[in-house]
Amino acid sequence: MPQRILPFFSYLFHPVFIPIYATLFYLFSNHSYFLNKEKYLVLLEVTVITFVIPILFFFLLRFTGKISSIMIPELSERKFPLVVQCFLLILLVKKSITLELYPELHFFILGALSSTLIALILLFVNKKASLHMMGLSALTFFVFGLSLHHHRANTALVVSLVLMNGFVASSRLIMGAHTPKELIFGVLIGSIPQILLLFLWL
């Protein structure tokens, strides 16, 4: 694959999009039993809380010179966005994606919160993890787990997501955004909470 194409995957699977992708699969896959009105309402809530608000914070931080780009390359630039993301994810699981209404998606968001907290803690010991790999690996295990949960063969989608993990990892290396160790940290931080939480709802 030409090197100039690979960076596209970094933008397509930017961490800010991952909760939206997970919600789309959860609500609109062939096992879904939600009414259309409810689907669009939940999708809107997730989009506002995990995409619109973080983007607004990004422009604010970019305007004030606190971060240099949407990829947030520096360790010092990552702390505040991750703190904001933690609070937004807490808001989501407490007020919108509750255990009673949307248990599978609730546990995905809870896993994402755990991963974000770990990534934030690592920053304070000067360790950087790939947020791209953290988000995409979490999404991969969520899709895999939800497919097993509903006895649906989403083999093509799961295989595609595994391939996307490879493309995104290659993209981050080519762009000079991460070392191989940071990519591995990202995969572990993203996937382990999702795997552990699978035992609570699978």
N, C-alpha and C positions, 0 to 999 in steps of 0.2 A: 504494500500500500504506500503511495507516495507520501513523503514526510509532510508535504504542505496540506494534506487532507486530514491527518491525524489531529491537529489542534481543534478541528471542528467538534470532535467528540468531547473535548474538555468543556466546551460551551453547551453542547447538547445535554450533557449529564452534569452540569454545574450543580453543586449541593442544594442550591435554592430551589431547583426543580424537583428534587427527589420526592418530597412529601406529596406533591401534586401527582406525580406518576403513580405512586403507591395508592393514592386515593382514587385515581381514575381506574386502576385495575380492580380495586376493591369494590367500587360501586358499579362499574359497567361491564365486568366480565360475565360470562354466561351463567354463573351461579347466583348472580345478584337477585335479591328479592325486594329491593327498595323501589318505591314509587319515584317516577321521574322528577317530581317537584322536590322530593327529599334529596335525591341524588345531586341535583344542581345546587341546592342550598348548602349541603355539606361541602361540595366542591368549592363553592364560593367562600365559605368560611376558612377552609384550609388554604385557599389561594391568597386571601387577604392576610391571614396571620403568618404564613410561612414564605410568602413571595412579595406581596405588595409592601408590607411594613418593612421587611429587611431591605428591599430596594430603596425605599425612602430613606432609611438610615444610611445606606450606602452613599446616596447622593449627598446627604448631610455631611458625612465623614469625609467624602471626597472633596467637597467644597471647602471644608475647614482644614484640609491637608492632613487628616489623620490616617488616611489610607491612600495608596498609590494607584491601585487598580482593582477591578472586580474580582480578581484571583487572589487578592490579599496575600502577597508573597512573603512579607516579613512577619517574624514572630510577634513583634510588638504591636503590629497592626491587627492581629487576630483576636486579641483578648476581649476587647469590647464587643465586636460583632458576635462572638461566641456566647458572651454573657447575655446579650440581648436575645440570641436564639434560644438559650435555655429558658428564659422567662416566657418567651412566646410559646414554646412547646409545652411548658407547664400550664399556661393558659388554655391551650388547645385540649389537653387531656382532662383538665378540671371542668371546663365549661362547655366544650363542644363535642369532642370525640371521646365520650365517656364510656366506661366499661359496660354499663347497662345497655347502651344503644348500639355501639359499634365495637364489640370486644376485640376482634382481630386487628382492626386498624388502631384501636387504642393501644394495644400492646406493641404495634409497630412504632407508633409515636413515642411510647415509653422507652422502647429500645433506642430510638434516635436520640432521646433526651439523655439516656445513659452514655451513649457514645459521645455526645457533645460535651458532657461534663468531663469525661475522661480526656478528651482532646484538649479541653481547657486546662485541666490539671497538669497535663504534660507540658503546656506552654510555660508554666511556672518553674519547671526544671529544665527549661531550654530544649525541650524535645518537640519536634514538629511532626505531625502526622498528616497524611494526605486526606483532606476533607472530601475530595472527589471520590477516592476509593472507599472511604468510610461510608458515604451515602449510597454509592452504587452497589457495594457488597451487601449492605443492609437491605436494599431493594430486592436484590437477587434472592436472598434467603426468605424474604417476605413472600415473594411471588411463588417460590418453591413450596413454602409451608402452606400457603393458602390453597395451592393446587392440591396438595395432599389432603388437606382438611376437607375439601369439598369433592375429593375423588375425581378430579378433572385432570386430563392429560394435557397440560400446557407445555409439552416438551419443547416445541419450537421456540416458545417465548423464553423459557428458562435457559436453553442453549444459547439463544441470542444474547441474553443478559450476561452469561458467562463470557461470551466473545467480546461484549462491550467492555467488560472489566479489563480484558487484555488490551483493547484499543485505547481505553482511557489511560491505563497505566503507561502504555507506550507514548501516548500524547504528552503526559506530564513529564516523562523523561526527556523527550525531544524538546519540549519547551523550556527545559532546565528548571522546572518548578519544584522538583523533588528528587531525592536520592532513592535508590531501590529500598533502603531501610525504611524510609518515610512512607513509601507506598505499602510496604508490608504492615507497618504500624496501622495505616489507614484501614486495610482489609481486616485486620484482627479486631480493631476497635469497633468497626462497623458490623462485623458478622457475629462476633461472640455474644453480645447482648441479645441479638435477634434469635440466635440458636438457643440460648438459655430460656428465653421467654416463650419459645415454641412449646415447651413442655407444659405451659400454663393454659394453652388454648388449642393445641393441635389435636 
